Amino acid sequence: MLDENSWRKYRTTDRKKPSTRVYSQTPPQELGISRRRYRNRYFIVLALSIAVLLFSLHRVMTHRDWYLLQHIRITGTHYLSPDDVLAVLDLNVGLDNLHDISEEALVRKLKRSLIYVSDAEVSKSLMEGVLTVRVTERTPSTLMIYRDKSNQDRFFLTDLEGAVLQEVFDPELLTESLLVIEIASETPPEVGTYLTSEASVHGLEVARMIRERVPDLEVRLTRIHPDDSNKIQLELKDSAPGWLAAERIEDGLRNLNTVLGNPSIDLGSVAYIDARFHGMIYCGG
């Protein structure tokens, strides 16, 4: 028999008896390795799950019955017609999948196929099935006149970068404000190409400088003759012709404009205005 004191001692000792549960017999070093392996397995499973999810989404989005092209919207055309753009895009409404269409490829195709397209922006609305094409067109700025082999004049519209936009068969119908450049020493160019010959480049440089630097001179100008780089001739209204040198186009235009705007100079009494030299102008009698 246990007395009361012995019983209390026994119960206290019993309560303080260490637990017999064993949490781990693994050394700490091996335990750390096991935890790293567990984390690695977790990340592998997570990565595989994400890959499966992305693959499933791709299959859904590229399904032939999803995101079909329903409408093509063309904006920004003035010289071109929307049909011109649609013909180059060569897309099938109701059949093509918007997800498969590359915006960058369409932009390159438009710029390569249509000389009037300076730039383009393509965007897609997958849920609405709409493809939008915003076109930036080149602006005709010059009317180039060439003489063909049969001694007939041919007329071409170009921009100031030298892109040959189209051939014109009745220039009297043109309504744009154009700078006229006549080149007698070269054969007519091909539409869709760029002017690179010396006379063409000099004529375009004169036109560009007038538009950008000496706009007051455009009102008086009727025609540019750039065949001779050392003597580019400008036909002027109510004045003798002006002469420029290809190496001093901007300075020559500014000096020529100064003379034309000087009321003390009798322009009707001179045969030419030579602005080819630095710092001086000769008015020939």
QUIRADA-V977177 format. One record per residue. N is the residue number from 1. RES is the residue in three letters. OMEGA is omega in whole degrees, -180 to 180 (999 if undefined). Layout:
n:res:omega
N:RES:OMEGA
N:RES:OMEGA
This chain:
n:res:omega
1:MET:177
2:LEU:175
3:ASP:-175
4:GLU:-179
5:ASN:178
6:SER:179
7:TRP:178
8:ARG:179
9:LYS:-180
10:TYR:-178
11:ARG:179
12:THR:179
13:THR:-179
14:ASP:180
15:ARG:-177
16:LYS:-178
17:LYS:-178
18:PRO:179
19:SER:-180
20:THR:179
21:ARG:180
22:VAL:-178
23:TYR:-179
24:SER:173
25:GLN:-177
26:THR:176
27:PRO:-178
28:PRO:-178
29:GLN:180
30:GLU:178
31:LEU:177
32:GLY:179
33:ILE:180
34:SER:179
35:ARG:178
36:ARG:177
37:ARG:179
38:TYR:179
39:ARG:179
40:ASN:178
41:ARG:179
42:TYR:-179
43:PHE:178
44:ILE:179
45:VAL:179
46:LEU:180
47:ALA:178
48:LEU:179
49:SER:179
50:ILE:180
51:ALA:178
52:VAL:179
53:LEU:180
54:LEU:178
55:PHE:179
56:SER:178
57:LEU:179
58:HIS:180
59:ARG:179
60:VAL:-176
61:MET:-179
62:THR:177
63:HIS:-173
64:ARG:-178
65:ASP:-180
66:TRP:173
67:TYR:176
68:LEU:177
69:LEU:-178
70:GLN:-176
71:HIS:175
72:ILE:-179
73:ARG:-180
74:ILE:177
75:THR:174
76:GLY:-178
77:THR:176
78:HIS:178
79:TYR:174
80:LEU:173
81:SER:176
82:PRO:178
83:ASP:177
84:ASP:-180
85:VAL:-179
86:LEU:-180
87:ALA:180
88:VAL:-180
89:LEU:176
90:ASP:178
91:LEU:-177
92:ASN:179
93:VAL:180
94:GLY:-179
95:LEU:-177
96:ASP:178
97:ASN:-179
98:LEU:-178
99:HIS:-178
100:ASP:-175
101:ILE:179
102:SER:179
103:GLU:-178
104:GLU:-180
105:ALA:179
106:LEU:179
107:VAL:179
108:ARG:-179
109:LYS:179
110:LEU:-179
111:LYS:180
112:ARG:-172
113:SER:-176
114:LEU:-177
115:ILE:179
116:TYR:-178
117:VAL:176
118:SER:178
119:ASP:180
120:ALA:177
121:GLU:-178
122:VAL:177
123:SER:-177
124:LYS:170
125:SER:-173
126:LEU:-176
127:MET:180
128:GLU:-179
129:GLY:-175
130:VAL:173
131:LEU:-178
132:THR:179
133:VAL:178
134:ARG:-174
135:VAL:170
136:THR:-175
137:GLU:170
138:ARG:-179
139:THR:175
140:PRO:-177
141:SER:-178
142:THR:171
143:LEU:-179
144:MET:180
145:ILE:178
146:TYR:177
147:ARG:-179
148:ASP:-175
149:LYS:178
150:SER:177
151:ASN:177
152:GLN:178
153:ASP:174
154:ARG:-171
155:PHE:-178
156:PHE:173
157:LEU:175
158:THR:170
159:ASP:-176
160:LEU:175
161:GLU:178
162:GLY:177
163:ALA:179
164:VAL:-170
165:LEU:180
166:GLN:174
167:GLU:-179
168:VAL:-177
169:PHE:176
170:ASP:-176
171:PRO:179
172:GLU:-179
173:LEU:-179
174:LEU:-180
175:THR:-179
176:GLU:174
177:SER:-173
178:LEU:171
179:LEU:-174
180:VAL:179
181:ILE:-180
182:GLU:-179
183:ILE:-177
184:ALA:-172
185:SER:-176
186:GLU:177
187:THR:-179
188:PRO:-179
189:PRO:175
190:GLU:176
191:VAL:-179
192:GLY:178
193:THR:178
194:TYR:179
195:LEU:-178
196:THR:-178
197:SER:-176
198:GLU:-178
199:ALA:180
200:SER:-180
201:VAL:179
202:HIS:178
203:GLY:178
204:LEU:178
205:GLU:176
206:VAL:-180
207:ALA:-180
208:ARG:179
209:MET:178
210:ILE:-180
211:ARG:-172
212:GLU:-171
213:ARG:-176
214:VAL:-176
215:PRO:180
216:ASP:-177
217:LEU:-177
218:GLU:-179
219:VAL:-178
220:ARG:-172
221:LEU:175
222:THR:-177
223:ARG:178
224:ILE:177
225:HIS:-174
226:PRO:-175
227:ASP:-179
228:ASP:-177
229:SER:178
230:ASN:-179
231:LYS:176
232:ILE:-174
233:GLN:177
234:LEU:173
235:GLU:-175
236:LEU:177
237:LYS:175
238:ASP:-179
239:SER:172
240:ALA:179
241:PRO:176
242:GLY:-180
243:TRP:178
244:LEU:172
245:ALA:-176
246:ALA:-178
247:GLU:-180
248:ARG:-175
249:ILE:-176
250:GLU:179
251:ASP:-180
252:GLY:179
253:LEU:180
254:ARG:179
255:ASN:178
256:LEU:179
257:ASN:178
258:THR:179
259:VAL:-178
260:LEU:-180
261:GLY:-180
262:ASN:-177
263:PRO:-179
264:SER:-179
265:ILE:178
266:ASP:-176
267:LEU:180
268:GLY:-177
269:SER:-179
270:VAL:-179
271:ALA:179
272:TYR:176
273:ILE:-174
274:ASP:-180
275:ALA:-176
276:ARG:-171
277:PHE:-176
278:HIS:172
279:GLY:-179
280:MET:177
281:ILE:176
282:TYR:176
283:CYS:-176
284:GLY:-178
285:GLY:999
